[in-house]
Amino acid sequence: MANIKSAKKRILVERRNAERNKDVKSAIKTAVKKVYAAIDAKDKAAAEASLKEAEAMIASAAQKGILHDKTASRKISRLTIAVNKVA
């Protein structure tokens, strides 16, 4: 356990940030699943709508540093390609 005041504060801040990052990542996973569910149902309109939401969440997470920029780009690219393949 830390003895120095700044180290104790650092632990609290890291815990808070970890919880927030976990919540954001979980929300992104849910949004991505929503896109793939619409794709499986062959509902292009719903897939495009949910893609827009997921893309915004992923971009926001990348901007905040929760996801790496290239990871976010890869996720968005793969989702977009999958939605475009829906007939």
N, C-alpha and C positions, 0 to 999 in steps of 0.2 A: 504494500500500500504506500502511496505517495505521502511524504511528510511536508513537502514544500507547498505553500499556498497556491502558487501558480500551477503546479502539477496537479493538484486536486481539482482546480477549476478546469484544467485541460481535459481531465477525465470526464467531468460532467458535460462539457461541450461536445466531446467526441461521442458520448452516449446519445445526446440529443440529436446530433447530426446523423448518427447511424440509424436511429429510429426514423427520422425523416426520409433518409435515402431508401430505407427498406419499404416505407409506405409508397414512395414514388415508383420504385421498381415494381412493386406488386400491382399498382394501378396500371402501369405500362403493360405488364403481362396480361392483365385482364382485358385491356383494350385490344391487344394483339389477338387474343383468343376470340374476341367479338368479331374482328375482321375475318378471321379464318372460318368462324361459324357461318357468317354471311356468304363467304365464298363456297363453302360446302353445300349451302342451301341454294346456290346458283342465283342469289339475289344481288344483282350488280348495284342497284341503287343503294341498298343497305350497306353493301361492302364499301362503296365509295364514301358514304357518310361516316361510317365507322373508321375508315382509313384516314379521313381528314382529322378526326379527333385523336386517333393514335399518333399520327404524324406530329400534331401539335404537342402532345405530351412528350414524345421522344425528343423533339427539338428543344423543348424547354429543359428537359433533364440534361441534355448535352450542354446547353448554355450554362446551367448551374454547376456543371462538373460532376453530376451524378453518374452520367454515362460518358464514355470517351467519344470524341467527335466522330471517329471512324466507325465505332460500334453503332452509333445512332444512324449514320449514313447507310450502313449496311442493312440495318433493320428496316429503315424507310424504303430503301431500294427493293428489298425482297418482298415487302408487303405490296408495294406499288406494282411490281411485276405480276404478283399473284392475282391482284385485283384486275389488272388489264387482261389476264388470260381468261377471265370469266366471260362466257358467251352472252 
